Structures are given as C-alpha cells and as structure tokens.
Amino acid sequence: MKKRKIRAVVTGAGGFIGHHLVKFLKKKDYWVRGVDIKYPEFEKTAADEFLLLDLRFKRNALKATKNVDQVYNLASNMGGIGFIDSVKARLMNDNILIDTSMLEASRQNKVNRFFYPSSALVYPDFKEPEKNLRLKESYAYPALPDSEYGWEKLFAERLCADYYEDYGLETRVARFHNIYGPLGAYEGGREKSPAAICRKIALARDGDEIEVWGDGKQMRSYCYIDDCLQGIYRLTHSEIHQPVNIGSDHPVSINEFIDIVSEIAGKSIKKRYDLSKPQGVRSRNSDNTLVRKLLKWEPKIPLKIGIKKNYDWIKNEIDKKKKKKNL
Ligand SMILES: NC(=O)c1ccc[n+]([C@@H]2O[C@H](COP(=O)([O-])OP(=O)(O)OC[C@H]3O[C@@H](n4cnc5c(N)ncnc54)[C@H](O)[C@@H]3O)[C@@H](O)[C@H]2O)c1
C-alpha cells in the first residue's frame, strides 16, 4: 500500500525562510500548502497548492490549517532594524493577530505539530555586555527586549506554551539568530544587515565608501539558511517543548563582516559610520549548549562560504536588473 504523505502548511511561503522551507519539505516528500499575502518574488513556489490569504483573520487561518498534519507559521510582518523600529504599532498589531489566529485555528483543526519562529530579539538588551557574551535560552527572563518586535515574539512564545499546556497542541519554538542566504529581500527597506551589506558592496566600485549604521563594532552571529532548515525540521520532529536557539555561535563585528564581503567581491571598500542610524544592541550571539545537547544540531556552513553564496546571488540579481534597464 502507498504510504500517505505528511501534509504541511507553510505560512509566509512567499517570504525568505518560508519559500526555502517549502522546497526543503518537498524534497522530504511532503504534500505542502504554501500561504502568504504574496507569491515568492525571485522564483516559482514548489508548493503543491499556494493560497493567497491574509492570516490576520481567523477565517483565513482556518482555511490555511485545514486537513494538514503540521503547521510551520513563518508569516510575519517584519524586516531589518530600520523597518521594525519605524512601524511599531502596525507590526505588533499584525503579528499578534497572525499568531493568535494561527494557533487557535491549528487547535480547532487538530494539527499534530505547530512550529513557531521566535527571535534572538527576545533577549534583554545587555547595555554593557561582557566580552564574547553568548545568549543562553534562560537569559530571556527577566524580560527586557529592546524592540516591540522582541516583545511580540515573547508574547507568541508564551502563547505557544499556553496552547500546549491547556489544549495539548504540540508547539515547538525556535529562536532564530540572523538567518541569511539567497532569495531573501536585499533592497526596499525590509532587508537585514547581511543582505544590505552585500548589496552596498555589489553596487560599489573598487575604492568606494559605503555607509555603515553605527560604529561597526556591534557583534552579531549569522546562520546560513540551509542550517536553519535542518534545525526547524529536527525541532518540529523532536519532543522539545522549550524554546531553543537556532543560530550560529561564531561572533563577528559588522566591520569584520564588511571586510569579509569586500574580500569576496575583490573590492577595497572604505567605511563611513552614521551614528544617527538604528544599530541595535551592542552584542548578540547564540549560545548553542542547550540545542546541541537536546537536538544534536549545530550549524555546519562556514560564514565565508555562506556569505559567498549570498553575495553572488545578490550581485547576479543586481546585474540582471541593470541589463533589463539597458535593453
Ligand atoms: N530572517 C531572520 O533572520 C529571522 C530572525 C528571527 C526570526 N525570524 C522569523 O522567521 C519568520 C520568517 O522570516 P523571513 O525572514 O522569512 O521573513 P519574510 O519577511 O521574508 O517572510 C515573511 C512572510 O510573511 C508574509 N506575511 C506578512 N503578513 C502576512 C499576513 N497578514 N498574512 C499572510 N502572510 C503574511 C509576508 O508577505 C512575507 O512573505 C518570521 O516570523 C520572522 O519574524 C526571522
């Protein structure tokens, strides 16, 4: 007898991680429904079915979660630090509506698993972080995120725990730390630091200067999309009910990141610091002790290899656009 395929819905399937996750689950022989308010921008979806639905409304969340075993709820109104700092009320409102609608609809439709992507932005803003600060999961409380986005993610994490405790809905929560890679936004305001830096350097000539938000000494860690997908999959199929970090524990400053991209691009790039621009917390890096122990997961793709793939893709997109303009 033919084995029944696992049926999953990926929300936010028109966006960066959601689009990649649809492809990943198809390779695992899932039946996949993609849902978003828009189609993927850079290539066709691999989903068996793609529904355009606004998931702030519960009737739409009910349609999205109908007849599926697993829910990967990646839909969210989000972007880089400039964006999330500029639309606080809209962002809080939209994301709370999406998350509450999706959890309640998943409960009503009796799904087996519900994956939720939280963020490293739930961690408190350690104003004077110790050198090499790594964020352990337990540091999230007492809570003091430095953005509304972080507070909303914390609220959604708690709601996932409540749905498990009160209704037995099998929720899984990952805290992503800067996921990057091809097929993500790289212009227009929603892009995050890795894509923005790659774009600026792709557009610059050898010897040019690029604008850097802050003093460039902020520490971050970056996790390549393929590692993140493995983490999502393993966590969803695990019995881990507490939030775990999915990120890299290899810290780099923004200055170092720019130097790596410049080297890949083969360009000498000068930095002009703009201290008036939003720059986030001084240091944010993942502590992977718990996730390594519980999930046997850790990122495998070295930063330089991941950045090269991301830079090459962004450069190629920019070149394609230029060519089209000149035709
Ligand atoms: N990329 C990262 O580094 C990162 C870090 C931490 C957490 N996350 C979380 O992971 C998830 C996916 O992130 P991403 O980088 O793929 O973002 P993305 O912006 O590329 O994708 C989000 C998608 O959600 C869709 N969406 C927005 N409002 C919607 C609505 N009302 N109904 C249906 N769809 C809607 C958007 O159209 C978009 O395609 C988000 O929850 C995000 O907060 C991402």
The ligand as a Gaussian input file, in Angstrom:
#p B3LYP/6-31G(d) Opt

LIG

0 1
 N       15.250000      36.040000       8.846000
 C       15.693000      36.108000      10.099000
 O       16.885000      36.341000      10.353000
 C       14.751000      35.891000      11.252000
 C       15.247000      36.046000      12.560000
 C       14.373000      35.847000      13.629000
 C       13.058000      35.471000      13.400000
 N       12.593000      35.347000      12.120000
 C       11.183000      34.989000      11.925000
 O       11.049000      33.998000      10.920000
 C        9.834000      34.202000      10.180000
 C       10.125000      34.291000       8.691000
 O       11.080000      35.316000       8.461000
 P       11.596000      35.711000       6.992000
 O       12.976000      36.234000       7.141000
 O       11.308000      34.619000       6.040000
 O       10.650000      36.963000       6.692000
 P        9.947000      37.428000       5.318000
 O        9.522000      38.842000       5.521000
 O       10.822000      37.126000       4.153000
 O        8.675000      36.468000       5.243000
 C        7.503000      36.712000       5.971000
 C        6.328000      36.495000       5.043000
 O        5.105000      36.688000       5.786000
 C        4.165000      37.247000       4.902000
 N        3.069000      37.920000       5.608000
 C        3.105000      39.139000       6.241000
 N        1.887000      39.447000       6.708000
 C        1.062000      38.412000       6.365000
 C       -0.332000      38.161000       6.572000
 N       -1.101000      39.063000       7.209000
 N       -0.847000      37.017000       6.105000
 C       -0.068000      36.120000       5.438000
 N        1.244000      36.295000       5.210000
 C        1.811000      37.434000       5.677000
 C        4.978000      38.264000       4.094000
 O        4.302000      38.611000       2.896000
 C        6.278000      37.524000       3.883000
 O        6.310000      36.856000       2.634000
 C        9.207000      35.475000      10.772000
 O        8.283000      35.143000      11.784000
 C       10.378000      36.168000      11.414000
 O        9.982000      37.030000      12.458000
 C       13.417000      35.554000      11.043000

